[in-house]
Amino acid sequence: MTITFEPMDQATAAHLRRGGPDSYGNAPERRISDGTGVPCRCCMRFVRAGESYLIAAWRPFVALHAYTETGPVFLHAEPCAPDAIGPDELPEFLASPDYILRGYDAEERIVYGTGGVIRREAIRARLDALLAAPGIAAVHIRSARNNCYHCRAVRGQ
């Protein structure tokens, strides 16, 4: 199965870079990276030491309902875009030992029984299994340590 990893959309990133309010109505915070642990949700790479980045609250859902989660995300302060990802590769910023993977249906509601902490080397197999299951439209990938949203995985397009 071909899998597409979807980062934060460019329109949201541009809005935040212009100082527009985040999902809680606050202006993004601007920081300088020390080069450790700052994964950009827009390009799916790490923010390098000395580069500026923004911290903002973001809700990666279209609708508001009981399952929509909002949390902190990082993104480069300057425009960026994701690189092409090979068919068996993971985005660069998925470098931790494990992640939470959770399936969602077409209405962005959690599909119960799909969530779990998955070792990095098993992510691809788990994505294949989840996205092949009926009723699962997307899988969210989140930090296993902080529950922060990283990206969405969908069937290839």
Summary of the structure (lengths in Angstrom):
residues: 157
radius of gyration: 15.1
end to end distance: 10.7
largest distance: 44.9
contacts: 442
relative contact order: 0.22
helix: 13%
strand: 31%
